[in-house]
Amino acid sequence: MFSEITQSPYETVQLAEKVGKRVREGTVLCLEGELGTGKTLFVQSLARTLGVEGEVTSPTFNLMNIYEGFCPIYHFDLYRLTTEEELEDIGFYEYMEAMEGIVVVEWSDKFPDSLPESYVRVQFERLQAGKEFRRITFSGVGEEQEEFLKELEDFVHTGN
């Protein structure tokens, strides 16, 4: 586990770009945090780094968007869902098992029992009311995420 403090939306963008340069196909990124903490901005920047050229928006009403870049990005927003049965209706579980592409899930903490055995949790926390300061914490769930997180932490801190 490691955390980064960003002091502006620009720094959040830079962090997401670094993640985009290291993330591997088959990775599930589960984003947690209150409204307005930078989750969607993070996804937009990640997608741009992964070659997505079109508009990247939070799928709050669509529930899922697919973006084509260097690999497919499956972007879920679970904010409006109220039951786990709704996850089945949108094909959530099939995408969690996909080895092609990257899955990004906003509001993943609404249904923790429905998440895969292995994923990267990205927690967004506002540090000062009315300020742009955020603590973004990366942690792995499942043993296979340890190597990726160590590599990501090294890259974020050194750029190598």
MONORVEN-V75615 format. One record per pair of residues at least 4 apart in sequence whose ideal C-beta (glycine too) atoms are under 7 Angstrom apart, sorted by the first residue. I is the first residue (numbers start at 1). J is the second residue. D is the distance in Angstrom with one decimal. If there is no record, write none. Layout:
BEGIN
[[I & J & D] [I & J & D]]
END
This chain:
BEGIN
[[1 & 137 & 6.6] [1 & 138 & 6.7] [1 & 139 & 4.1] [2 & 138 & 5.7] [2 & 153 & 4.4] [3 & 135 & 5.4] [3 & 136 & 6.7] [3 & 137 & 4.3] [4 & 15 & 5.6] [4 & 136 & 5.2] [4 & 156 & 6.3] [5 & 133 & 6.5] [5 & 135 & 5.6] [6 & 11 & 3.8] [6 & 12 & 4.5] [6 & 15 & 5.9] [6 & 134 & 4.8] [6 & 136 & 6.3] [7 & 11 & 5.5] [7 & 132 & 6.2] [7 & 133 & 5.4] [8 & 132 & 5.0] [9 & 13 & 6.4] [9 & 38 & 7.0] [9 & 41 & 5.9] [9 & 132 & 6.4] [10 & 14 & 6.6] [11 & 15 & 6.5] [12 & 16 & 6.5] [12 & 38 & 4.7] [12 & 41 & 5.6] [12 & 42 & 6.0] [12 & 134 & 6.3] [13 & 17 & 6.4] [13 & 41 & 6.7] [13 & 45 & 4.3] [14 & 18 & 6.7] [15 & 19 & 6.6] [15 & 136 & 6.3] [15 & 156 & 6.8] [16 & 20 & 6.2] [16 & 42 & 4.5] [16 & 45 & 3.5] [16 & 46 & 4.6] [17 & 21 & 6.6] [17 & 45 & 5.6] [17 & 49 & 4.7] [18 & 22 & 6.9] [18 & 155 & 6.0] [18 & 156 & 5.2] [19 & 23 & 5.7] [19 & 46 & 5.9] [19 & 152 & 6.6] [20 & 46 & 4.6] [20 & 49 & 2.9] [20 & 50 & 5.2] [21 & 49 & 6.2] [22 & 151 & 6.2] [22 & 152 & 5.1] [22 & 155 & 5.3] [23 & 27 & 5.2] [23 & 102 & 5.8] [24 & 148 & 6.8] [25 & 71 & 5.1] [25 & 99 & 6.8] [25 & 100 & 6.0] [25 & 101 & 6.0] [25 & 102 & 6.4] [26 & 99 & 4.6] [27 & 102 & 5.4] [27 & 120 & 6.4] [28 & 96 & 6.3] [28 & 103 & 4.4] [28 & 105 & 6.9] [28 & 116 & 5.6] [28 & 119 & 3.9] [28 & 120 & 7.0] [29 & 102 & 6.9] [29 & 104 & 4.8] [29 & 120 & 5.1] [29 & 122 & 5.8] [30 & 105 & 4.9] [30 & 108 & 3.5] [30 & 115 & 6.1] [30 & 119 & 5.1] [30 & 120 & 6.9] [30 & 121 & 5.2] [30 & 122 & 6.8] [31 & 39 & 4.5] [31 & 42 & 6.8] [31 & 104 & 6.7] [31 & 105 & 6.6] [31 & 106 & 4.9] [31 & 108 & 6.5] [31 & 122 & 4.9] [31 & 124 & 6.8] [32 & 108 & 6.1] [32 & 109 & 4.5] [32 & 121 & 6.6] [32 & 123 & 4.9] [32 & 124 & 6.9] [33 & 37 & 3.9] [33 & 39 & 5.7] [33 & 123 & 6.1] [33 & 124 & 3.0] [33 & 125 & 6.3] [34 & 126 & 6.7] [37 & 124 & 3.8] [37 & 125 & 6.7] [37 & 126 & 5.4] [37 & 134 & 6.1] [38 & 42 & 5.6] [38 & 124 & 5.4] [38 & 134 & 5.6] [39 & 43 & 6.6] [39 & 106 & 5.0] [39 & 124 & 5.7] [40 & 44 & 6.3] [40 & 58 & 4.3] [41 & 45 & 6.4] [42 & 46 & 6.2] [43 & 47 & 6.1] [43 & 56 & 6.5] [43 & 75 & 6.0] [43 & 104 & 5.4] [44 & 48 & 6.5] [44 & 56 & 4.4] [45 & 49 & 6.5] [46 & 50 & 6.4] [47 & 52 & 3.9] [47 & 56 & 4.6] [47 & 67 & 5.3] [47 & 69 & 6.4] [47 & 73 & 5.6] [48 & 52 & 6.0] [50 & 69 & 4.2] [50 & 70 & 5.3] [50 & 71 & 6.7] [50 & 73 & 6.2] [51 & 69 & 3.3] [51 & 70 & 4.3] [52 & 56 & 5.9] [52 & 67 & 4.4] [52 & 68 & 6.9] [52 & 69 & 4.1] [52 & 73 & 6.6] [56 & 67 & 6.1] [58 & 77 & 5.2] [58 & 106 & 6.5] [59 & 63 & 5.6] [59 & 64 & 5.4] [59 & 65 & 4.3] [59 & 75 & 5.8] [59 & 76 & 6.8] [59 & 77 & 4.6] [60 & 77 & 5.0] [60 & 79 & 5.7] [60 & 80 & 6.2] [63 & 76 & 6.7] [63 & 77 & 6.4] [63 & 90 & 5.1] [64 & 74 & 6.6] [64 & 75 & 6.7] [64 & 76 & 5.0] [64 & 90 & 5.7] [65 & 75 & 4.7] [66 & 72 & 6.0] [66 & 74 & 5.8] [67 & 73 & 4.3] [67 & 75 & 6.6] [68 & 72 & 6.1] [69 & 73 & 6.3] [71 & 100 & 6.7] [71 & 101 & 5.0] [71 & 102 & 6.4] [72 & 100 & 6.3] [72 & 101 & 3.5] [73 & 101 & 6.2] [73 & 102 & 5.2] [73 & 104 & 6.4] [74 & 95 & 4.8] [74 & 101 & 5.9] [74 & 103 & 4.7] [75 & 104 & 4.9] [76 & 92 & 6.6] [76 & 105 & 4.5] [76 & 106 & 6.7] [77 & 106 & 4.6] [77 & 107 & 6.3] [78 & 105 & 6.5] [78 & 106 & 6.8] [78 & 107 & 4.2] [78 & 108 & 6.6] [78 & 110 & 5.0] [78 & 111 & 6.4] [79 & 106 & 6.9] [79 & 107 & 4.6] [81 & 86 & 4.5] [81 & 87 & 6.8] [81 & 110 & 6.7] [82 & 86 & 6.9] [84 & 111 & 5.5] [84 & 114 & 5.5] [85 & 89 & 6.9] [86 & 90 & 6.7] [87 & 92 & 3.9] [87 & 93 & 6.7] [87 & 111 & 6.3] [87 & 114 & 5.5] [88 & 92 & 6.9] [88 & 93 & 6.7] [91 & 95 & 6.2] [92 & 96 & 6.5] [93 & 97 & 6.9] [95 & 103 & 5.5] [96 & 103 & 6.4] [96 & 116 & 4.5] [98 & 103 & 6.8] [108 & 115 & 6.1] [115 & 119 & 5.9] [117 & 142 & 5.3] [118 & 141 & 6.4] [118 & 142 & 2.9] [118 & 144 & 5.2] [118 & 145 & 5.9] [119 & 141 & 5.2] [119 & 142 & 6.8] [120 & 138 & 6.2] [120 & 140 & 5.8] [120 & 145 & 5.7] [120 & 149 & 7.0] [121 & 139 & 4.8] [121 & 141 & 6.0] [122 & 136 & 6.4] [122 & 138 & 5.7] [123 & 137 & 4.5] [124 & 134 & 5.9] [124 & 136 & 5.7] [125 & 134 & 6.5] [125 & 135 & 4.5] [126 & 134 & 6.2] [127 & 131 & 6.9] [127 & 133 & 4.0] [127 & 134 & 6.4] [127 & 135 & 5.7] [128 & 133 & 5.1] [138 & 149 & 6.0] [138 & 152 & 6.6] [140 & 145 & 2.8] [140 & 146 & 5.7] [140 & 149 & 4.8] [141 & 145 & 6.5] [145 & 149 & 5.7] [146 & 150 & 6.4] [147 & 151 & 6.3] [148 & 152 & 6.0] [149 & 153 & 6.1] [150 & 154 & 6.5] [151 & 155 & 6.3] [152 & 156 & 6.1] [153 & 157 & 6.3] [154 & 158 & 5.8] [155 & 159 & 6.7] [155 & 160 & 6.6]]
END
